[in-house]
């Protein structure tokens, strides 16, 4: 493979300062470092460095998303056949149908998002940040499959520029960029983000068989009552309508396992968020209040975007609480909020996105108090000494 | 005996190239150097010129802020060169060895001297700089009386020498005298920390006038700063001193023999040397002699000290003032195709995404490649895992980067040295220079506090 390296080295001067393609330096650098770990050596401090870098970190998250993507593709096909009364499609047919439907979403998300990242890196003179590799995959997975591509492009641009870059780029943002994109669509084009049409491919154009409703389990519970909800098993496996990647708890759990085994995702957040939601659900089961409080507590863990949000969104290290103690508090409060929004908010059946975004904003405050406690310990030591 | 303090946090880097427990006879060294960068925060005033003759113990320069602190020649000879770097900043005083003349500071029993007399003797003999203080991890300021003195009697850094082996082979029985010297300098205790199980060396075991502590756990358990944190942490307006155990011997030797003689035993380690073994050498001596015919093939980096905190030197550069080892590693100046995506069978890592984590292998070859590019901080919750202190590393780092002195103080700047953050720097996927940031924070504190 050394001809590749030779070729790359030969091209390098073109992209350096004064070279013909100087303005594309960040693009060259992005691809070159992707292809080869560079020959850069340590200069000060520790002479050896761990093999772990941002590329590997981010790619692990992308890999963890693949089960959800694969199942999501299949489920698009499956829901389509159900909606339109198709009975003779094989499993592979359903998968390819879905995969080809989601592929444009993925492409638009990456092209728009990475394009902006390249431009910003060039302006700032930074190397490309790998954070968008994850964001770019997350965004299509939390969209309804029928979202128009231009809307997707606008929301991606909004999320990357307003949600991330104006704060200083990856590592500095307050809100999870993928959820920012979704929230932008949610409030700008609510017709495309809610209801019982958008979750099924082709349904917005009409033509479904009569008995079919494309509503998500959460919407069913809200509109038609708990008794009409899909079975727990169906929701766990994921053969229900919903955003592309969120429906299958099994696929998400495989992803969670990858994140936990590699230590890239925070188990503290996943655990405390699950316990928070479960605890709040149980509490509401006991107190009662409205129809919705009677949903079995564990349903909250397998309905809607909870599992996906817990594993892939709330754990974003940049926007979550950063202290270990803070992570428990942040996770638990997020879990509680998800259930509270779901049960008591009359407008939206789902609460995961808003709960996580709200807690993203609160996370620095939680950390502040945790750090203050550490400071108080140190001050106390002086007095007693 | 005291109970064992068990530390869970930290990381033993399984680096290949450990020294065999064989002590080689001393090799003659004809070039010595004293490097100014070994003493952070020092502004030096020279006392010699190129061509001057010096004895072992003749002052070469002193501290501008504390003129009584003298830095002396480790050897008898002629000043060959005073090297200056950019903006004429002093870099190194180079001495060609010649003759065997030593300044005689006279024999004395420290226990029969007053504190002032002991201090005077340490200052004029150039032995004072072996005393370092926390906060700031700099040469102790003579005006203060430390709350306590801390000595670490084990080293957990990658490929570090076995201190028991060193102490069993060190020349003369001066350790107790050294402890006696220290006992004259503080009203508090002298704490000596050992690995769980204690020392097998009689001279260490039978020491009097010290309080023994035992630690177990991975690196950085052997860092004296970590030990202080768990024994009696340094708070604002407090000062403690630290001394390397081999320098305690040198302190004793000064009083027992009258001479400034810091000869010590170091480990020569790393996959870049053919025969990693122990050597007798004096700080300042060129390592060219012990490396000659011992360097492996290829492009190597010679480091005075360990791989985490040491200083890069030339293949005939001089051993750092405080160093007890020399590490030689291959340079990592190569490209690796899709290197970030490999399963990592042969790549030791803190991170569990490398298959090597599951393998029982004991040591791994490593080089100086950065393995990635500089990024903003993204990962959280891992730096804490390799810093066994009640400190939030990234919050302290960010306070330093923001120049927020009050917050730095609140978050524990007084307790830390750059070496304590070396592992955070090693594991950092964002490839930040954390040790450099910590030192800049300490420098800022020194400036603000004066």
Interface residues (C-beta under 8 A of the other chain):
Chain A: X1 X4 X5 X33 X35 X36 X37 X38 X39 X40 X41 X42 X44 X45 X46 X47 X48 X49 X50 X51 X52 X53 X54 X55 X56 X57 X59 X60 X127 X129 X130 X131 X168 X169 X170 X171 X172 X261 X262 X263 X264 X266 X268 X317 X318 X320 X322 X323 X324 X327 X371 X374 X375 X377 X378 X379 X381 X382 X385
Chain B: X13 X15 X158 X233 X235 X236 X237 X238 X301 X303 X307 X308 X309 X310 X312 X327 X329 X331 X332 X333 X334 X335 X336 X337 X338 X339 X340 X341 X344 X347 X348 X349 X350 X351 X352 X353 X354 X366 X367 X368 X369 X370 X371 X372 X373 X374 X375 X376 X377 X378 X379 X380 X381 X382 X384 X390 X391 X392 X394 X395 X410 X411 X412 X418 X422 X425 X426 X427 X428 X429 X430 X431 X433 X434 X435 X436
